[in-house]
Amino acid sequence: DDGSDAPYEFDGVATCSTTPCGSPTGSIVVRGVTVQYDANTRFEDGLTTATLNGARVEVKAIAQSGSGGTTLLATRIELDD
């Protein structure tokens, strides 16, 4: 699964959230929406966790429920041309 069928899509400039970009897991904010990423998130177009901050991206995400409530988890993050 390449994550292209994820029900949520965001595009805009990524800003690193509470953990510094470059970590294997963390979160970014795109257009005011916080989206988490993890080891299963696909990064495309040469994008890496280290190059997320300030990049114009397109994010595909799914909702997941946990003890802290519902969060968004990126299935795919790619550069947005």
C-alpha positions as a Markdown table, in Angstrom:
| # | Residue | x | y | z |
|---|---|---|---|---|
| 1 | Asp | 0.0 | 0.0 | 0.0 |
| 2 | Asp | 1.5 | 3.3 | -1.0 |
| 3 | Gly | -0.7 | 5.5 | 1.2 |
| 4 | Ser | -2.4 | 7.2 | -1.8 |
| 5 | Asp | -5.9 | 6.1 | -0.7 |
| 6 | Ala | -5.7 | 7.7 | 2.7 |
| 7 | Pro | -8.8 | 9.8 | 3.4 |
| 8 | Tyr | -7.1 | 13.0 | 4.6 |
| 9 | Glu | -4.9 | 15.2 | 2.4 |
| 10 | Phe | -3.1 | 18.4 | 3.4 |
| 11 | Asp | -0.7 | 20.5 | 1.4 |
| 12 | Gly | 1.4 | 23.5 | 2.5 |
| 13 | Val | 4.6 | 24.3 | 4.3 |
| 14 | Ala | 5.6 | 21.8 | 7.0 |
| 15 | Thr | 6.7 | 23.1 | 10.3 |
| 16 | Cys | 8.3 | 20.7 | 12.9 |
| 17 | Ser | 6.1 | 20.4 | 16.0 |
| 18 | Thr | 7.1 | 19.2 | 19.5 |
| 19 | Thr | 10.0 | 16.9 | 18.4 |
| 20 | Pro | 12.8 | 18.1 | 16.1 |
| 21 | Cys | 12.5 | 17.0 | 12.5 |
| 22 | Gly | 15.0 | 14.3 | 11.8 |
| 23 | Ser | 13.7 | 12.0 | 14.5 |
| 24 | Pro | 12.3 | 8.6 | 13.2 |
| 25 | Thr | 8.9 | 9.6 | 14.7 |
| 26 | Gly | 7.4 | 13.0 | 15.3 |
| 27 | Ser | 4.9 | 15.4 | 14.0 |
| 28 | Ile | 4.6 | 18.3 | 11.7 |
| 29 | Val | 2.1 | 21.1 | 11.3 |
| 30 | Val | 0.7 | 21.8 | 7.9 |
| 31 | Arg | -1.8 | 24.7 | 7.5 |
| 32 | Gly | -2.5 | 24.5 | 11.3 |
| 33 | Val | -3.1 | 20.8 | 11.3 |
| 34 | Thr | -0.8 | 18.5 | 13.3 |
| 35 | Val | 0.1 | 15.3 | 11.6 |
| 36 | Gln | 2.2 | 12.6 | 13.1 |
| 37 | Tyr | 4.7 | 10.5 | 11.2 |
| 38 | Asp | 6.4 | 7.2 | 12.1 |
| 39 | Ala | 8.6 | 4.4 | 10.7 |
| 40 | Asn | 5.8 | 3.3 | 8.4 |
| 41 | Thr | 5.3 | 6.7 | 6.7 |
| 42 | Arg | 6.5 | 6.8 | 3.1 |
| 43 | Phe | 8.7 | 9.7 | 2.3 |
| 44 | Glu | 9.0 | 10.5 | -1.5 |
| 45 | Asp | 10.8 | 12.8 | -3.9 |
| 46 | Gly | 14.0 | 12.6 | -1.9 |
| 47 | Leu | 12.2 | 14.0 | 1.2 |
| 48 | Thr | 13.4 | 12.8 | 4.6 |
| 49 | Thr | 12.6 | 13.6 | 8.2 |
| 50 | Ala | 15.7 | 15.8 | 8.3 |
| 51 | Thr | 14.4 | 17.9 | 5.4 |
| 52 | Leu | 10.8 | 18.3 | 6.4 |
| 53 | Asn | 11.0 | 21.7 | 8.2 |
| 54 | Gly | 10.1 | 24.4 | 5.8 |
| 55 | Ala | 9.4 | 22.1 | 2.9 |
| 56 | Arg | 6.3 | 22.5 | 0.8 |
| 57 | Val | 4.6 | 19.1 | 1.1 |
| 58 | Glu | 1.6 | 17.1 | 0.3 |
| 59 | Val | 0.5 | 14.8 | 3.1 |
| 60 | Lys | -1.8 | 11.8 | 3.0 |
| 61 | Ala | -3.1 | 10.7 | 6.4 |
| 62 | Ile | -5.4 | 8.5 | 8.3 |
| 63 | Ala | -7.2 | 9.1 | 11.6 |
| 64 | Gln | -6.3 | 6.8 | 14.5 |
| 65 | Ser | -7.7 | 6.6 | 18.0 |
| 66 | Gly | -5.7 | 6.3 | 21.1 |
| 67 | Ser | -5.6 | 7.1 | 24.7 |
| 68 | Gly | -5.0 | 10.8 | 23.9 |
| 69 | Gly | -8.0 | 11.0 | 21.5 |
| 70 | Thr | -8.0 | 10.9 | 17.7 |
| 71 | Thr | -4.9 | 11.9 | 15.9 |
| 72 | Leu | -3.8 | 12.0 | 12.2 |
| 73 | Leu | -1.0 | 9.7 | 11.1 |
| 74 | Ala | 0.8 | 10.4 | 7.8 |
| 75 | Thr | 0.9 | 7.4 | 5.4 |
| 76 | Arg | 2.8 | 9.4 | 2.8 |
| 77 | Ile | 4.6 | 12.7 | 2.6 |
| 78 | Glu | 5.9 | 14.0 | -0.6 |
| 79 | Leu | 7.2 | 17.3 | -2.0 |
| 80 | Asp | 4.4 | 19.5 | -3.4 |
| 81 | Asp | 5.3 | 21.2 | -6.7 |
